[in-house]
Structures are given as structure tokens and as C-alpha cells.
Amino acid sequence: MAGMTDPDRIWTEAAGRLRGEIGEGAFSSYIAPSAVRVDGAGQLILVTPTAYARDWVRKNALRRMNELWLGLDGLSRRLDVRCRAEMGSVAPASQVAAGRAPEHALNGNVVPMPMATVAPVADGARAVRAAGLQDRLTFDSFVEGQGNAFALAIARQAAAWADGHFNPIFFCGPYGYGKTHLLNAIAWEAQRLRPDAKVVYLTAERFLSTFVRAMQDRSTAAFKDSLRSADMLLIDDVQFVGGKASTQEELLSTLTALIEDGKRIILSADKPPMALTEVEPRLRSHLASGLTCPVEPADRALKLAVARNRIEALAKLGVVSGEVRPDVLEHLVDRTPGSMRELEGAVNTLAAVAATRLSSLTVDEAQGLLGSALRGGPERRITVDEIQKTVADHFTLKQADLLSERRTRSVARPRQIAMWLCKQHTTRSYPDIGRRFGGRDHTTVLHGVRKIEELIAQDEQIARDVEALTRKLRS
């Protein structure tokens, strides 16, 4: 292959070899969205979508890239790397192979580079993937339930480019219940319906890091242009800009500019806008000015549907075969009281450990496999006494309060939560749990467990308390 002169052929060969050396993840993120071009002086340039990608290539890949290039190029040329914002106008590298100087170098006129040659971060499906979207997080894979039906309806409306009566749209709720999935799904569907539109998806963390890098590189103008030229901007986990004054100022300016231009803005956070106390008031006011759309914690029925959906997805991929016994699936859901992410992780773990035996597993076998896989050894035994102490400490009570006859809400609700946790994390029966809570009847325990099951789906604070207590007990 040595002795080639066509830069496109050389790049195809060199990039293929580089992919094998640096791995698919790094290649897809930094190399695949880039393209080889020629500047006005005839220098071959690898043009990256962002300054961050340029810096990564310079630090991690440029030397090896040139070694591969020189081993193939009959003209012994070298590559430089620049980001798209640094390039005024460049010609396709194939013009060099055809023996033509760049057109603007011949007649002195600047010929704008077509947008398709080096796509911005979010133009087109390949570049959208490079921006951090996940292929599987689409509307087709989103499971609808009582707690997320309204959010899903609003998300579909936003993705269809419906009249922007509400702008911005702000999804909020506890972590792990579908906000990121909805933003991903909106981005994919919006891009599918309008391929010519510029759809930009960013996490708040990436917004922050890219903005900081732009200030260091003195390329903030290019950063602003890349966002303010968007037709739809989606920013996930906005709470992470809290306490970052300059980043908040830039985000506020960006939102203001896009709203004035009639562009669509979709955001998410773990709390409603006005509850983001570390975000400065002007930005909070803008975040709350459109539609605040809660994503509620999932009830048991939705969790079962999500678990079944994940099993079906794994079956399509050939990871598992057959269906899981209903009692095994119910046991898995009941023993994973955290977020949807934790539930999917438990399903993935069970599928990986059991493989083809998944459809024949019993509850006891599933419990044994999950306990070993998730905790790296035999499952740690959680006791009723430990649950009572942990709950009492969490709510600033004494353990004796949970066993007492006191029925005030400040004691009764923590007592019910403790009963629910005992049912989830121990093998004790309802009568046995009742005896350990001051000799209460089993019907009292049953009522308490059902009440907490109901409140987890309705009360955000209860859901957070249960998640926090579960993490404490597991640790």
C-alpha cells in the first residue's frame, strides 16, 4: 500500500489501522468525526469538530498518525491538526490528489467549505453519536407508566417540532428514572424528522468543560456560535452548573439568545428549577419560565415492565434465550428498590451470569447468583435490628421510638419505611416483623408496606429517603 498519493485513500488506510490501535471508543469519539482537508498553503490538515478533540488528537494520536501516514504516502507529506473553528476555508484533500490547488488559492476568493464535509458536533447521525447520545435510548425502548406518562407525551411533542408554546421544557425528578432517556429520544427523533436541523445534545458537565477549554484557548466566540446556531439545544443534568458563576452566565446568555430566535430548548435536572439553590436567581427564573415537567419515581408495575423490556432486548441480541419466570422477575424487582438504572443493571448481571439457564432459574437460584455477582461474594445479611437503627438515625429518632406506641406522623412514617425495608431486605414474615416492632399485628405491617409502596410512586421525598436508606444498608 506504500507509495499512494491520494490523501483520501491514505487516510482511509491509516485511520483503519489507527482504529485497531487506540480502540473503538476513542476512535469513534475523536477520529471518526474528523476529516482530512488542505489549507491555502497546501498543508494537509486533520480537521476536528471541536478544540477539545483537536487537543486530544495532538496529545494522544498525532505522532502515531503521522508515522502511519508517512509509511503510506509516496509524497512524504505530514498531517497537522486543527479544529473547525480555526479553519477559514479549506478544500477537500482529494483536490491535491487531482493535481489542483485549492480554488480560493487560485483566484484569491474564499470558497466556503460545505457543511457536510466536517460536521459540527451535532449535525447528522454520526456526529450526534460522537456528542454522547446512546443508540438504545429511543422512544421505542422507553417504557411508559403512571409516573412518566405526562413527561413522555411532552417529549414526543417536542421531538415532533410542534409549535413551541412552552420554551424551555424542563424535565425534573430523581436520578435514574428516565430523564436522560427522554432527552436522548427527543434528540434522535428530532434529527430523524428534520435531518437538515442542527440538534445539539450536551450534558451540563460537558457544557462546563467545553466552555472552560474555550476560555483557555481564547475561542469562546466559536463556542458561542456552535451553540447559538442550534435549532434545538438539549442540556442534561443542569444542576451541575450550580456554583459555577461564569458558566451560569454563559448558559443564561445562550438560553436568552436561543429563545429570542425561536429555537427549542430542552433541559433536565434532579430538582425543579426553583429548587436549584446553587443556581443564581436569574438563571433559575429562565429555567422555570417554560414548562416544568416532572418524571416521577416508578411504581412496581412500571419496574416489572422495564425489567421485561430489558430481558426482551437482551434476547434480541442473543444474550439470553427464553422468558424469565414471573416469580423470578418479581423477586428481582422487589430486591432492587433503587432507580431504573440499578434495576437494569441487576437484570444485565443476572442475564450475564445465568446466560442460557435464565428461563429455568428458580427464585433461590436467582438470589444466589445475584448476591454473588453484585456484591463480589456471599450476600451480606441485613438484620431487622440494623434496619431499625439505620432508619432511626436517618430521621433523627431513637430506635425505641420505632417500637413505641407513638402514632404521630414523624414517627409512624419512618416506622412504615423500616417495615418496608425489612420486607425487602430480610426473609422475615409479616408476623415476625410485627413482633420485632413492639408486638404489632401482621396486618399493621402489611398496611405499612403497601403504604410505602404507594408513596414511593407519589412522593419524591419518600422515594429519595428509601433510596438513601437502601444505599446505607447495602454499604
N, C-alpha and C positions, 0 to 999 in steps of 0.2 A: 504493500500500500504506500510505501515511501515514494516521494517524487511527485505527488499530486500538486496541483496549483489552484484548483477550485476551492475557495475558502469554505463554501457550504459543505462540500464533500469531506474536507479535512475536519471541519467542526463536528459533523455527524460521527465520524470515526473516533475522534479524540473524546467527544462527550460520552460516547458509548463505553469507552474504556474507563473514563473517569467515574462514571456511574458505578461500575463494579468495584472501584477502589474506595470511594467515600461512602457508599451505601445509598439506598433508595431515598431515605428520609431527607438527608442533607441535599442530595441531588435535586429532588423534587422542589424543595423549598428555595434553593438559591441559584441553581444552574438551569433547570428546565424553563423557568420563565424568562431567561435571558436570551440574547441573540447576538451574533457577530455582525458588526457593521463597519463601514470605513468612514473616517472623518475627512475633512477638507484637505489635509496633508497626505492622504493616502494611508494613514495608520489604521491597522485593524484594531477594532475596539469590541470587547465584550460589553454589551450594554445591559445593565441590570435594572429591574423596576424601581428599586429604592437604594438610598445611600447605605442603609443597613446591610442589604445584600451585597453591595459593592465592597464594603469593608470586610465582610465575611469572606468573600472570594479572595481579596488581596491577602488576607491573613492565612487562610487555610487551603487555598486551591490554586492560586495563580502560578506559583512556581512549577507545580506538577503539570498544570495545564499547558504551560509553555514547553515543558520537556516533551510532552506528547505531541504538541503541535509541530515543534521543530523536527521531530522524528518522522513526520509525515509530509511536511511542506517542502516541495522542491525549490522554492524561492527563499527559504530560510527566514521567513518573517516571524515577528513576535507579536503577541497579543498584549494589549493594555486593557484595563477595566475601568469603566465609568458608569455612573448611574444615569438614568434617563433625564433627570433634571439638569444634568451638566451638559447634555448634548444639544446644541443648537439645531443643526440639521445634519443628518448623516445619510449616506447612500447604502443600499443593500450590498453586502460583501460580494455578491455574485457579479456586480459591475466590474470588480477588479479582475475576476477570472475572465471576463469577456474582453479585457483589454481597454476598458473605458474608464476615464477619470470621472469622479463624481460630477454630476451635471452642474451643480452650483459652482464647482471649481472651474468649469469650462467657460461659463458665461457670466460669472460674478453674481448670479442671482441665488437667493436662498430657496431651496426646494423643500417644502415641509415634508417631514417623514410621515408616511401613512400611519394612522393609529394602530393598525393591526400588526405592524412589524415588531414592535416591542410593547406589549400591552401594559397599561398601568396595573396596579396591584389587583384591581377587581374587574377588569374588562375581559369578559369571556370565561368559559368554564375552567380552563386550565389555570388561568391566573387567579380565579376565585378560589380554587383549591389551595393555591400557594398562599392565599391570605389567611388560611386557617380554618375554613369550613370543612365539616366532616361529611363524606358522601352519604353515610347511612342516616343522617339526621334530616329527614324529609317529612312532608306531611303524610306520606304513605306509611311511614314507620311510627308515627305519633299515635299513641293510644288515647282515645277520648274517654273522659269520665266526668263525674259530677263536679269535681274540683277544678277542672281545666276547660270545660266546655265553652265558657264565655271567652276565655283567652284564645282558644283555638279558632273560634268564629272571627274574632278581631284580627288574628294573624292571617287567616285566609283572605279577609277583606283587604288587608294591607298589601299582601303579596300580589293581589289581582290589580293593583294600581287603581283601586276605587277612589272616588273623589275624596280628597284629603280633608274631611271635615274635622278630624282630630289629628293635630300635629304639634308636638311629638306624641307617639304612642309609647307608653312606659309600662313594661311588664315587671311585676314585683312579686316576691314570695321567697320562701325558704330555699336554700340551696338544694339541688338535686331533684327538683320536681318538674323540670321541663322548660325552663326559660331559655336556656341555650339551644335546646332542640327547636323551639319555636323560631328563634332568630335565624338559625341555620336554614330551617324550612322556608321562611319568608325569602331569604336571600336566593336560594336555589330556584324557587318558583318565580320570583320577580324577574330573575335573569332569564329564565326559560320563556316567559311571556313577552319580555322585551329584550331581545338579545343585543340591541343597539344601546341600551341604557347602561349607565355606569352605576353598579351596585357595589358599595364598599362595606365590608364587614370587618370590624376590629373588636378585640377585647379592650377594655379600658387600660389594662396593663400594657398592651401593645401601643395604644394611643400615647400613653405616657412615655414609654421607652423610645418610640419613634420621634416624638416631639423633642425629648431631651437630646437625642442624637442630632436632630436637625439644628438645634441651637448650637451644639458643639461644632457642627460642620458649617455653620452660618448659611444654612439652606432652608430657613424657616419659610421663606416665600414659596419654595417648591412644595413644602409640606402643606402649607395652607391651600395652595392651588389643587393639590391632589385630592383633598377632602372637599373643598368648596365647589369643585366641578362635578361632584357626585349627584346623581339623580335620586339615589336612596342611600342613606348612611345608617348603618346598624352598629351600635356600640353595646357590648355585653359587659355586665358587672361594673356598672358606673360607680358603685360605692368605692372602688379602689382609687379614684382620683381625690378622695377626701384627704384634706390636709396638704395637698399639693397646689399651692396658690397659683403659680404661673400656668400649670396645666389646666386648672379650672378656668382661668381667664381665657386661655386659648379655646377650650371646649365651648365656653359661653359664646365667644365670638363666632366660632364655627356654626353653632346651632342658630344663632341670630341671623347670620348670612344665608344659611340654607332655608330657613323659614321665610325670610323676606323674598327669596327667589321661588318659593312654592315647591321646594324639594321635600322629599319624605324623610322623616327621622324616626327610627325605632330604637328604643333603649331598654335595658333591663338592670335590675339591682335586687339585692336581698331584702330591701325595705321600700315602702312608698317614698316618693321624693321628699316630702316634708319631714320624714323621719331620718333622713341622712344628715345627721347633726354635724358631721365633719365637712360637709359641703357648704360653701359660702351661700348666704341667703339669695343673692341674685340668681345664681345658677339653679338653686333649688326651685325658685319661682318659675324659671323657664321650663325645668323638667316637669313641673306639675301643671303647666298651662294647657296641655292637650288632654289625653285620655290616660288615666291610670288604671291598669288592668291587672287585677290580682291573679296569681296562679296558686291555687290552694293546695295544701298537702293532700296526698292521695288517700282515699279510703281503702278498705280491704278489697272490695270488688275491683277497683282500678288496679291495685297492685297485682291481683291474680291475673288480670287481663294483660298487664305489662309482662309478667313472667311467662305467660303462654306465648305472647308475641315474640319474646326473645328466643324461646325454645324453637318456635317455627322458623325464625330467621336462621338459627344455627343449623336446623335440619336442611334448609335450602342450600346452605354452604357445605353440607356433607359432614359437619362436625358430629352430629348425633343422628340417630335413626329412631323412628317410632315416637310415641307420645309418652309423656310422664304421667304416672298415676296421679289422679286428683288429690289423694290424701298426701302424697309426697310434695306436690306443688303447694298445697295449703300449709303444710308444715314449714316449707321453705319461706313462704311469705310471713308467716307468724313469727318465725325466728329471725327475721331480718326487718326490724321495726324502723330502720332509718330511712334514708332517701331512696328515690328510684335508682340512683346510680349504685348505691350499695346493693340493692336488690338485683340489678342486672349483673353486678359483679359476682354475687352469690350464685346466680344461675350459670354464668360463664364458668365459674370454678367447678360447680357440680358437673356440668357437661364435660369439662376437660378431664376431670378425674374419673368419671363413670364411663364416658365415651359410649360404646355400643350397648353397654349394660343399662343405660339410663332408663329405658322403658320398663325394665323389670325390677328396678330398685324398690325396696320397701322403705318405710319411714325411718326405721332404725339404721338401715344401711346408709341412707342419705345423710342422716345426722352424723354418723361416724365419719363418713367421707368429708363432709363439710367442716366438721370440727377440726379434723386433722389438717385439711388444706388451708383453711382460713387462719388458723392460729399456730401453724407450724408444729403441731404435736397434739397430744390428747387435749380435748376441750376442757378449759378451766371451769370448775364447778362454781356456780354463783349461788349463794345461800339466801334464804329469806332474811336472816339477820343482817347480812351485808346490804341487801336492797333497802331495808328499813333505815339503816344508818346513813346510807348514801342519799336517800330521799330526804330524810330529816335535815341533814347538813345542807342540801341544796336549797331547801325552803326556810332555813334558819329556824328549825324546830328541834325539839328533843325527840329521841326515839320513843320515849314513853308517851308523847303526845299522839303518835300514830296508833298506839294500843289503847288509848284512853276512850272515854265515852263522849268526849267533846265533839260537837257536830257543827261548829262554825265553819264557814267556807274555807278559811285559812288553814284549817286542819283537815277537813273532810276531803277536799280535792287532792292534796298531797297523799292522803291515805289511799284514795282510789287509784292514784297513779302508782303507788307502791304495790297495790294488789295486782294491777295490770302487769307491772314488770315481773312480779312473782309468777304470774301465769305464763309469761313469755319466756322467762329465763330459768325456770325450775320445772321439775316434774311433779310438783305438789298438786294435789287435787283441790277443788274449791273448798270442801270441808276442812282440809288440812290447813290451807291458807287462812281460813276464817279463825281456826283455833289459835293460830300464831299472831293474829291481830286482835288479841283481847277476848277470844272466845266468841267471835261473831259467827252468825249463821251463814251457811254456804250461799243462800240466796242474796245476802248482802254483798258478798264477794262477787257473785255473778253480775249483779246490778252495777257494781263499781267498775268491773272490767268492761262491760258493754258501754257504760257511760264514757269512759276514757276513749274507747274505740271510736265512738261517735264524735267526741270533742277533737280528737286528732285531726279529723277531716274538716272541722269547722272553726277551730280556734288556733290561730297561728302561734300564740304564746304557749299553749299546751303542747303543740307539736314540737316546738323548739325545746321545751323543758324535757319532753320524753327523749328527744334525740340526744340532748346533753347528758342526761342520766344514763342512757344506753352506752354512750361512749365511755363514761366514767366506769361503769360496771365492766365493760369489756377490757378496759385497760388495767 
